[in-house]
Amino acid sequence: MNEQSFDHARKMMLESQIRPNKVIDELVLSAFAETPRELFVQKAMRDIAYIDEDLPLCNGRYLMEPMILARLIQSLALQISDNVMIVGVGTGYSATIISQIAASVIGIESRAPLLQKAESNLATLDVSNTILFKGRLQDGYEKEAPYNAILIDGGVSFVPDNILNQLSENGRLVSIYRPSNIASAGEASVWMRSGKKFSRTCLFNAQVPTLEEFKEKTEFRF
């Protein structure tokens, strides 16, 4: 596909996948319209970069389906002054989108090849308000906390307390909740902070692969 074909595919993604699925925030729509998704997938998969499916990156990691990611970002209700953390930044797609809406973005990635690709993509697109760090996804990045919003870019069977505690008062965290003891589809969810308490609200059903770092460990019984 050439650049014109990618532009057309991006417009079709907006009109056939994202807009019809309750995404109405114009800032979110504009950010998806301006971000070349084909840069964030493997070269062999660029021609299918805009299909409505999760796309494999490497070693069990995926680029989230556009519609689900758009609805999650919309659910953060981002303000232009917000400080946002993305856990599991992958190749930088969600960071590039959110960087167009919020004041600053911190991205955490544990896998060096993905981090290098994300840094290259952000440099190519001249994203200047986003900083990426290598580290354990479960740790987040406490040095820049508190965050007005946090996106865990994948499925989780739990959210560690230390990540929830990096939210500011009335802050929001979004991800796909997939308890390990339930075989059904996951639940796109928002966690909200009020004082020292956190509540989770289900937004819609969604099937997204669970991040390895956020899977419940199997207990062996003898």
TATA-V982973 format. One record per residue. N is the residue number from 1. RES is the residue in three letters. OMEGA is omega as a letter, one per 20 degrees, with the letter a starting at -180 (NA if undefined). NEAR is the number of other ideal C-beta (glycine too) atoms within 10 Angstrom. Layout:
n=[N;N]
res=[RES;RES]
omega=[OMEGA;OMEGA]
near=[NEAR;NEAR]
This chain:
n=[1;2;3;4;5;6;7;8;9;10;11;12;13;14;15;16;17;18;19;20;21;22;23;24;25;26;27;28;29;30;31;32;33;34;35;36;37;38;39;40;41;42;43;44;45;46;47;48;49;50;51;52;53;54;55;56;57;58;59;60;61;62;63;64;65;66;67;68;69;70;71;72;73;74;75;76;77;78;79;80;81;82;83;84;85;86;87;88;89;90;91;92;93;94;95;96;97;98;99;100;101;102;103;104;105;106;107;108;109;110;111;112;113;114;115;116;117;118;119;120;121;122;123;124;125;126;127;128;129;130;131;132;133;134;135;136;137;138;139;140;141;142;143;144;145;146;147;148;149;150;151;152;153;154;155;156;157;158;159;160;161;162;163;164;165;166;167;168;169;170;171;172;173;174;175;176;177;178;179;180;181;182;183;184;185;186;187;188;189;190;191;192;193;194;195;196;197;198;199;200;201;202;203;204;205;206;207;208;209;210;211;212;213;214;215;216;217;218;219;220;221;222]
res=[MET;ASN;GLU;GLN;SER;PHE;ASP;HIS;ALA;ARG;LYS;MET;MET;LEU;GLU;SER;GLN;ILE;ARG;PRO;ASN;LYS;VAL;ILE;ASP;GLU;LEU;VAL;LEU;SER;ALA;PHE;ALA;GLU;THR;PRO;ARG;GLU;LEU;PHE;VAL;GLN;LYS;ALA;MET;ARG;ASP;ILE;ALA;TYR;ILE;ASP;GLU;ASP;LEU;PRO;LEU;CYS;ASN;GLY;ARG;TYR;LEU;MET;GLU;PRO;MET;ILE;LEU;ALA;ARG;LEU;ILE;GLN;SER;LEU;ALA;LEU;GLN;ILE;SER;ASP;ASN;VAL;MET;ILE;VAL;GLY;VAL;GLY;THR;GLY;TYR;SER;ALA;THR;ILE;ILE;SER;GLN;ILE;ALA;ALA;SER;VAL;ILE;GLY;ILE;GLU;SER;ARG;ALA;PRO;LEU;LEU;GLN;LYS;ALA;GLU;SER;ASN;LEU;ALA;THR;LEU;ASP;VAL;SER;ASN;THR;ILE;LEU;PHE;LYS;GLY;ARG;LEU;GLN;ASP;GLY;TYR;GLU;LYS;GLU;ALA;PRO;TYR;ASN;ALA;ILE;LEU;ILE;ASP;GLY;GLY;VAL;SER;PHE;VAL;PRO;ASP;ASN;ILE;LEU;ASN;GLN;LEU;SER;GLU;ASN;GLY;ARG;LEU;VAL;SER;ILE;TYR;ARG;PRO;SER;ASN;ILE;ALA;SER;ALA;GLY;GLU;ALA;SER;VAL;TRP;MET;ARG;SER;GLY;LYS;LYS;PHE;SER;ARG;THR;CYS;LEU;PHE;ASN;ALA;GLN;VAL;PRO;THR;LEU;GLU;GLU;PHE;LYS;GLU;LYS;THR;GLU;PHE;ARG;PHE]
omega=[r;a;r;r;r;r;r;r;r;r;r;r;r;a;a;a;a;a;a;a;r;r;a;a;a;r;r;a;a;a;r;a;a;a;a;a;a;r;a;r;r;a;a;a;a;a;r;a;a;r;a;r;r;a;a;r;r;r;r;r;a;r;a;r;a;a;a;r;a;a;r;a;r;a;r;r;a;r;a;a;a;r;a;r;r;a;a;a;r;a;r;a;a;r;r;r;a;r;r;a;a;a;a;a;r;r;r;r;a;a;a;a;r;r;r;r;r;r;r;a;a;r;r;a;r;r;a;a;a;r;a;r;r;r;r;a;a;a;a;r;a;a;a;r;j;r;r;a;r;r;r;a;r;r;r;r;r;r;a;r;a;r;r;a;r;r;r;r;a;r;a;r;r;r;r;a;a;r;a;a;r;a;a;r;r;r;r;a;r;r;a;a;r;a;r;a;r;r;r;r;r;a;r;r;a;a;a;r;r;r;a;a;a;r;r;r;r;r;r;r;a;NA]
near=[14;7;9;8;11;18;13;13;18;20;12;11;21;18;10;13;19;23;15;10;14;12;21;9;17;8;16;24;16;14;19;24;14;12;21;17;20;19;19;23;20;14;8;7;15;18;14;13;22;22;14;13;11;19;20;14;20;13;9;12;21;19;23;24;18;26;21;21;25;25;21;25;25;20;21;23;12;22;12;8;9;20;18;27;30;29;31;25;29;25;26;30;27;25;28;26;25;26;23;19;21;23;14;17;30;23;28;24;27;19;19;9;13;21;21;14;21;26;19;13;20;23;11;12;17;6;20;9;14;22;14;22;16;12;14;10;22;16;16;26;19;12;8;15;18;15;25;22;26;29;28;25;27;25;23;26;17;13;20;16;9;12;26;18;14;24;22;15;9;10;24;22;25;22;29;27;24;26;14;13;6;11;7;9;13;23;19;23;21;19;20;15;20;10;7;7;8;16;9;13;12;12;17;17;11;23;14;22;16;20;24;13;16;24;14;13;7;6;5;5;3;2]
